[in-house]
Amino acid sequence: MASGRVSKVKGKVVDIPTPPTIGTATAGPASISIAFTAPTQGGPIRSYIAKSSPSDITVTGSTSPINVVGLAGETYYTISVAGVNERGTGEYSSASASTLTQAPAARGLFGGGGDDVISERNIIDYITITTTGNATDFGDLTIARRNFGGCASSTRGIMSGGYAGAAVNTIDYVTIASAGNATDFGDLTLSRTNMATFNSSTRGVFAVGQNPEYDTIDYITIATTGNATDFGDANAAKYTNCGFSSPTRGVWAVGVQSAAITNTISYVTIATPGNGTNFGNATVARYTSSGCSNDTRGLISSGEAAGGPSNVIDYVTIATTGNATDFGDASGVQNGTAGCSSATRGVFAGGYTINVIEYVTIATTGNATDFGDLTEDRYSLAGFSNTNGGTQ
């Protein structure tokens, strides 16, 4: 008994569990399913803990196999397993064979927004971008709000700022692969609405915004939590919800500048803090537009133009600069939509008093096609995905 490893349970001596025997690791989309054999000593076992290396991501299960989710896609991991009994957590098993995860399933999320009944909503919906159909409930925001932005890595989605009776500086996050409520991440450098948001695989950036018009750009490291840091200044103060990126360059487009609707497009290099640079002009000046991209092409969809709602979709080649080119049309005249994307498909959702979701094939041009419906009508919502142009 002197070792400290044993105790009496119902008159029997119980040790902490010996290591399980590790079995086969099977790769899934940004996940690994690990099989194992129960420990030979230390029962009864209450649960098992599977842990990844690198990243030390842990998942608890009651039996073999355990599916370890929240891993990065197309990345090598090993998995170890430990048993847990009344005494505590036992020693971890030897590591599994190094296993390459599959690319994550292309999941798009749409958070918050407003409607005609409740001004601000806390709803988060999700879709599988490769498969048409209606959205499914994912969870709730930390606070109900609208007119805010979203960006993401391959595993984590970020929602920032917005209007909740007044402009807020809230940043919250979700794990994209696992439905559930958002968690507090930190704060923006300034409370503001109507920001353009974009990302690389590791960094989220929040550009410009309204309260009234800002040239602020700040950033976060997506895998951590904490307050945003100053990145630089935009080349002009304005507000817009339309942002998108390649893995290296972030772009924001159209909006309201000096109280006038504008068609300007600007960019930064995401890895290097600094000020914004002029990119070119959209085909139509408008605001409350949405954006999405693959790793080479960015889309600007719909919005409110001087003559009323617009259904125009433009595109740019992100690596170059220059004016946008006509891509096609959204299914109706819309404003207040949100966008997300995979490597091949761009999706736009919501709008004033509608729940429509529609999509385009990014590499071609043409009009949008019906995808399905959001769980509720709403506008000025945030959109993001784990397969956006910045993560590719």
C-alpha positions as CSV (number, residue, x, y, z in Angstrom):
1,M,0.0,0.0,0.0
2,A,3.0,2.3,0.4
3,S,3.3,3.0,-3.3
4,G,0.2,5.3,-3.3
5,R,-1.2,3.5,-6.4
6,V,-3.8,1.4,-4.7
7,S,-7.0,1.8,-2.6
8,K,-9.8,-0.2,-1.1
9,V,-13.0,-0.3,-3.0
10,K,-15.8,-2.6,-1.6
11,G,-13.1,-4.6,0.3
12,K,-11.0,-5.2,-2.8
13,V,-7.6,-3.6,-3.6
14,V,-7.9,-1.5,-6.7
15,D,-4.9,-0.1,-8.7
16,I,-5.1,2.7,-11.2
17,P,-5.6,1.1,-14.6
18,T,-2.6,-0.4,-16.4
19,P,-2.1,1.0,-20.0
20,P,-4.6,-0.3,-22.6
21,T,-3.2,-2.1,-25.6
22,I,-3.3,0.3,-28.5
23,G,-4.9,-1.0,-31.7
24,T,-5.6,0.4,-35.2
25,A,-5.9,4.1,-35.9
26,T,-8.3,4.9,-38.8
27,A,-8.2,8.4,-40.4
28,G,-11.4,10.4,-40.9
29,P,-12.0,14.0,-41.9
30,A,-9.9,16.0,-39.4
31,S,-10.3,13.1,-37.0
32,I,-8.8,9.7,-36.1
33,S,-10.8,6.7,-34.7
34,I,-8.6,4.7,-32.3
35,A,-9.2,1.1,-31.3
36,F,-7.7,-0.4,-28.2
37,T,-8.0,-3.3,-25.8
38,A,-9.0,-2.7,-22.1
39,P,-6.3,-2.7,-19.4
40,T,-5.5,-6.1,-17.8
41,Q,-5.6,-4.5,-14.3
42,G,-7.4,-1.7,-12.6
43,G,-11.1,-2.5,-13.3
44,P,-13.8,-1.6,-13.2
45,I,-13.0,1.1,-15.8
46,R,-15.3,4.2,-15.7
47,S,-14.1,5.8,-19.0
48,Y,-11.2,6.1,-21.3
49,I,-9.2,9.2,-22.5
50,A,-7.7,9.3,-26.0
51,K,-5.0,12.0,-26.5
52,S,-3.4,13.2,-29.7
53,S,0.2,14.1,-30.4
54,P,0.9,16.8,-31.4
55,S,-1.7,19.2,-29.9
56,D,-2.7,17.1,-26.9
57,I,-6.3,17.1,-28.0
58,T,-8.3,14.8,-25.7
59,V,-11.6,13.0,-26.1
60,T,-13.3,10.8,-23.5
61,G,-15.2,7.6,-24.4
62,S,-16.7,4.6,-22.6
63,T,-15.4,1.9,-24.9
64,S,-13.3,1.1,-28.0
65,P,-13.0,2.7,-30.5
66,I,-12.9,6.5,-29.6
67,N,-13.2,9.0,-32.3
68,V,-10.7,11.9,-31.7
69,V,-12.2,15.0,-33.4
70,G,-11.0,18.6,-33.7
71,L,-7.7,17.6,-35.4
72,A,-6.3,19.5,-38.3
73,G,-6.9,18.1,-41.7
74,E,-4.2,16.4,-43.7
75,T,-1.9,16.3,-40.7
76,Y,0.0,13.3,-39.1
77,Y,-0.9,12.4,-35.5
78,T,-0.4,9.6,-33.1
79,I,-3.0,8.7,-30.4
80,S,-2.5,7.2,-26.9
81,V,-5.3,6.0,-24.6
82,A,-5.6,5.8,-20.8
83,G,-8.2,4.2,-18.6
84,V,-9.9,5.9,-15.7
85,N,-11.3,4.2,-12.5
86,E,-12.2,5.3,-9.0
87,R,-8.6,5.6,-8.2
88,G,-7.8,8.0,-11.0
89,T,-6.3,8.1,-14.5
90,G,-3.9,5.3,-15.4
91,E,-0.8,5.4,-17.5
92,Y,-1.2,6.1,-21.2
93,S,-0.7,3.4,-23.7
94,S,2.1,3.4,-26.3
95,A,1.4,5.7,-29.2
96,S,-0.5,4.4,-32.3
97,A,1.1,4.4,-35.7
98,S,1.4,7.9,-37.1
99,T,-1.8,8.5,-39.1
100,L,-2.6,11.2,-41.7
101,T,-6.0,12.7,-41.2
102,Q,-8.3,13.3,-44.1
103,A,-9.2,16.8,-45.3
104,P,-12.0,18.1,-43.1
105,A,-15.6,17.8,-44.4
106,A,-16.5,21.1,-45.9
107,R,-18.8,22.6,-43.3
108,G,-20.2,26.2,-43.5
109,L,-21.7,28.0,-40.5
110,F,-24.1,31.0,-40.4
111,G,-24.4,32.8,-37.0
112,G,-26.7,35.5,-35.6
113,G,-28.5,38.1,-37.7
114,G,-31.7,40.0,-37.3
115,D,-35.3,39.6,-38.3
116,D,-38.5,41.6,-38.2
117,V,-39.7,40.1,-34.9
118,I,-36.5,39.9,-32.8
119,S,-33.9,42.5,-33.7
120,E,-30.9,40.3,-32.9
121,R,-30.6,36.5,-32.9
122,N,-28.2,34.1,-31.3
123,I,-28.8,31.2,-33.7
124,I,-25.9,29.3,-35.4
125,D,-26.8,27.0,-38.3
126,Y,-24.6,24.7,-40.4
127,I,-24.5,23.1,-43.8
128,T,-22.3,20.6,-45.5
129,I,-21.1,22.7,-48.5
130,T,-20.7,19.8,-50.9
131,T,-24.3,18.6,-50.4
132,T,-27.4,20.8,-51.1
133,G,-30.2,20.8,-48.5
134,N,-31.5,22.8,-45.5
135,A,-29.3,24.1,-42.7
136,T,-29.3,22.4,-39.3
137,D,-29.1,24.0,-35.8
138,F,-25.5,24.1,-34.5
139,G,-25.9,26.0,-31.2
140,D,-26.0,29.6,-29.9
141,L,-23.8,32.6,-29.8
142,T,-22.5,34.0,-26.5
143,I,-24.7,37.1,-27.2
144,A,-27.4,37.7,-29.8
145,R,-26.2,40.1,-32.4
146,R,-26.3,41.2,-36.1
147,N,-24.0,43.1,-38.5
148,F,-20.9,41.2,-37.6
149,G,-18.2,39.0,-39.2
150,G,-16.9,35.5,-39.3
151,C,-13.6,33.8,-40.2
152,A,-12.1,30.4,-39.5
153,S,-9.2,28.0,-39.6
154,S,-9.8,24.4,-40.6
155,T,-11.0,23.5,-37.1
156,R,-12.2,26.7,-35.3
157,G,-14.7,29.4,-36.3
158,I,-14.5,33.0,-35.1
159,M,-17.3,35.5,-34.8
160,S,-16.5,39.2,-34.0
161,G,-18.1,42.5,-33.2
162,G,-21.6,43.4,-34.2
163,Y,-24.7,45.1,-33.0
164,A,-26.5,44.0,-29.8
165,G,-28.5,47.1,-28.9
166,A,-25.1,49.0,-29.4
167,A,-21.8,48.1,-31.1
168,V,-19.9,45.4,-29.2
169,N,-16.3,44.2,-29.1
170,T,-17.1,40.6,-28.5
171,I,-15.2,37.8,-30.1
172,D,-16.5,34.2,-29.6
173,Y,-15.6,30.9,-31.2
174,V,-16.8,27.4,-32.0
175,T,-15.2,24.1,-32.9
176,I,-16.6,23.6,-36.4
177,A,-16.7,19.8,-36.4
178,S,-18.7,19.7,-33.1
179,A,-22.1,21.3,-32.8
180,G,-22.5,23.3,-29.6
181,N,-22.7,26.8,-28.2
182,A,-20.0,29.5,-28.8
183,T,-17.4,30.3,-26.2
184,D,-15.9,33.6,-25.3
185,F,-12.5,34.2,-27.1
186,G,-11.6,37.8,-26.2
187,D,-12.3,41.4,-27.3
188,L,-11.7,43.5,-30.4
189,T,-9.5,46.6,-30.0
190,L,-12.7,48.7,-30.7
191,S,-16.4,48.0,-30.5
192,R,-17.8,48.1,-34.0
193,T,-20.3,46.7,-36.5
194,N,-20.1,45.9,-40.2
195,M,-16.5,44.7,-40.4
196,A,-14.9,42.7,-43.2
197,T,-13.3,39.5,-41.8
198,F,-10.9,37.1,-43.4
199,N,-8.1,34.7,-42.4
200,S,-5.1,32.6,-43.2
201,S,-4.8,29.1,-41.8
202,T,-3.7,30.5,-38.5
203,R,-4.6,34.2,-38.3
204,G,-8.0,36.0,-38.3
205,V,-8.2,39.6,-39.4
206,F,-10.9,42.2,-38.8
207,A,-10.8,45.2,-41.1
208,V,-12.6,48.6,-41.0
209,G,-16.1,48.8,-39.4
210,Q,-18.9,51.2,-38.4
211,N,-19.3,53.2,-35.2
212,P,-19.3,55.5,-37.2
213,E,-16.6,54.7,-39.8
214,Y,-13.2,53.1,-38.9
215,D,-9.9,52.4,-40.6
216,T,-9.0,50.0,-37.9
217,I,-7.5,46.6,-38.7
218,D,-6.8,44.1,-35.9
219,Y,-6.0,40.4,-35.7
220,I,-5.9,37.3,-33.6
221,T,-4.2,33.9,-33.6
222,I,-7.2,31.6,-34.1
223,A,-5.8,28.6,-32.2
224,T,-5.4,30.6,-29.0
225,T,-7.8,32.9,-27.0
226,G,-7.3,36.5,-26.0
227,N,-7.9,40.0,-27.1
228,A,-7.2,41.2,-30.7
229,T,-4.0,43.1,-31.5
230,D,-3.5,46.1,-33.8
231,F,-2.6,45.1,-37.3
232,G,-2.5,48.5,-39.1
233,D,-4.8,51.0,-40.8
234,A,-7.0,50.6,-43.8
235,N,-6.3,52.9,-46.8
236,A,-9.7,54.5,-46.1
237,A,-12.1,54.5,-43.2
238,K,-15.4,52.8,-44.2
239,Y,-17.7,49.9,-43.3
240,T,-18.4,46.8,-45.1
241,N,-19.3,43.1,-44.4
242,C,-17.6,41.8,-47.5
243,G,-14.2,40.1,-46.9
244,F,-12.4,37.1,-48.3
245,S,-8.9,35.7,-48.6
246,S,-6.3,33.4,-50.1
247,P,-3.8,31.8,-47.8
248,T,-1.6,34.9,-48.0
249,R,-3.8,37.9,-48.9
250,G,-6.9,39.3,-47.3
251,V,-9.4,41.5,-49.3
252,W,-12.3,43.7,-48.3
253,A,-14.7,45.2,-50.9
254,V,-17.4,47.8,-51.4
255,G,-19.3,49.4,-48.5
256,V,-19.9,52.9,-47.2
257,Q,-17.0,55.5,-47.2
258,S,-17.4,59.1,-46.1
259,A,-21.2,58.4,-45.9
260,A,-21.3,57.5,-49.6
261,I,-21.8,54.0,-51.1
262,T,-18.5,52.9,-52.6
263,N,-17.1,50.3,-55.0
264,T,-13.5,50.3,-53.7
265,I,-11.6,47.1,-53.0
266,S,-8.5,46.9,-50.7
267,Y,-6.1,44.3,-49.4
268,V,-3.4,43.4,-46.9
269,T,-0.8,40.6,-46.6
270,I,-2.2,38.6,-43.7
271,A,1.2,37.4,-42.3
272,T,2.6,40.9,-42.1
273,P,0.9,43.6,-40.0
274,G,0.7,46.9,-42.0
275,N,-1.7,49.3,-43.7
276,G,-4.2,48.5,-46.4
277,T,-3.5,49.0,-50.1
278,N,-5.9,49.8,-53.0
279,F,-6.8,46.7,-55.1
280,G,-9.3,48.0,-57.6
281,N,-13.1,48.6,-57.9
282,A,-16.2,46.4,-58.0
283,T,-18.5,46.6,-61.0
284,V,-21.3,48.1,-58.8
285,A,-21.0,50.4,-55.7
286,R,-23.0,48.7,-52.9
287,Y,-23.0,47.8,-49.2
288,T,-24.3,45.0,-47.0
289,S,-22.7,42.6,-49.5
290,S,-21.1,39.3,-48.7
291,G,-17.9,37.6,-49.8
292,C,-16.3,34.2,-50.1
293,S,-13.4,32.6,-52.0
294,N,-11.2,29.7,-52.8
295,D,-7.5,30.1,-52.7
296,T,-7.3,32.0,-56.0
297,R,-10.7,33.7,-56.7
298,G,-12.8,36.0,-54.5
299,L,-16.5,36.7,-55.0
300,I,-18.6,39.8,-54.0
301,S,-22.3,39.1,-53.9
302,S,-25.4,41.2,-53.8
303,G,-25.9,44.2,-51.5
304,E,-27.7,47.5,-51.4
305,A,-26.9,49.8,-54.3
306,A,-27.9,53.4,-54.8
307,G,-31.1,52.4,-56.6
308,G,-32.0,49.6,-54.2
309,P,-31.0,45.9,-53.6
310,S,-28.6,44.4,-56.1
311,N,-28.2,40.8,-57.3
312,V,-24.8,41.3,-58.9
313,I,-22.0,38.8,-58.2
314,D,-18.5,40.0,-59.1
315,Y,-15.1,38.2,-58.9
316,V,-11.4,39.1,-58.6
317,T,-8.2,37.1,-58.8
318,I,-6.8,37.6,-55.3
319,A,-3.1,37.3,-56.2
320,T,-3.3,40.2,-58.7
321,T,-4.8,43.7,-58.4
322,G,-7.4,45.3,-60.7
323,N,-11.1,45.8,-61.1
324,A,-13.7,43.1,-60.5
325,T,-15.4,41.2,-63.4
326,D,-19.1,40.3,-63.6
327,F,-19.6,36.7,-62.5
328,G,-23.4,36.3,-62.7
329,D,-26.5,37.0,-60.6
330,A,-27.9,35.9,-57.3
331,S,-31.4,34.5,-57.5
332,G,-33.0,37.7,-56.3
333,V,-32.2,41.2,-55.3
334,Q,-30.8,40.8,-51.7
335,N,-28.9,42.6,-49.0
336,G,-27.5,41.5,-45.7
337,T,-26.4,38.0,-46.9
338,A,-23.4,36.0,-45.5
339,G,-21.0,33.9,-47.5
340,C,-18.9,30.8,-47.0
341,S,-17.0,28.4,-49.3
342,S,-15.1,25.2,-50.1
343,A,-12.3,24.9,-52.6
344,T,-14.9,24.6,-55.4
345,R,-18.3,26.1,-54.2
346,G,-19.3,29.5,-52.9
347,V,-22.5,29.7,-50.8
348,F,-24.6,32.7,-49.8
349,A,-27.3,32.7,-47.2
350,G,-30.0,34.9,-45.8
351,G,-30.9,38.5,-46.6
352,Y,-33.6,40.8,-45.5
353,T,-36.7,38.8,-44.5
354,I,-35.6,35.6,-46.4
355,N,-34.0,32.3,-45.4
356,V,-32.7,31.4,-48.9
357,I,-29.3,29.6,-49.3
358,E,-27.8,29.5,-52.8
359,Y,-24.5,28.5,-54.4
360,V,-22.1,29.0,-57.3
361,T,-19.1,27.1,-58.6
362,I,-16.3,29.5,-57.9
363,A,-14.0,28.4,-60.8
364,T,-16.7,29.1,-63.5
365,T,-19.1,32.0,-64.0
366,G,-22.9,31.9,-64.0
367,N,-26.0,32.6,-61.9
368,A,-26.5,31.2,-58.4
369,T,-28.5,28.0,-57.9
370,D,-30.8,27.1,-55.0
371,F,-29.1,25.2,-52.2
372,G,-31.7,25.0,-49.4
373,D,-33.0,27.1,-46.5
374,L,-31.7,28.5,-43.2
375,T,-33.5,27.4,-40.1
376,E,-35.0,30.9,-39.8
377,D,-35.3,34.1,-41.9
378,R,-32.6,36.6,-41.0
379,Y,-30.2,39.2,-42.4
380,S,-26.9,40.7,-41.5
381,L,-25.6,37.4,-40.2
382,A,-22.0,36.1,-40.1
383,G,-20.7,33.3,-42.4
384,F,-17.6,31.2,-42.4
385,S,-16.3,27.7,-43.2
386,N,-13.4,25.3,-42.4
387,T,-12.5,25.1,-46.1
388,N,-12.4,28.8,-47.1
389,G,-9.8,30.2,-49.4
390,G,-7.5,31.3,-46.5
391,T,-7.2,27.7,-45.2
392,Q,-6.5,26.0,-48.6
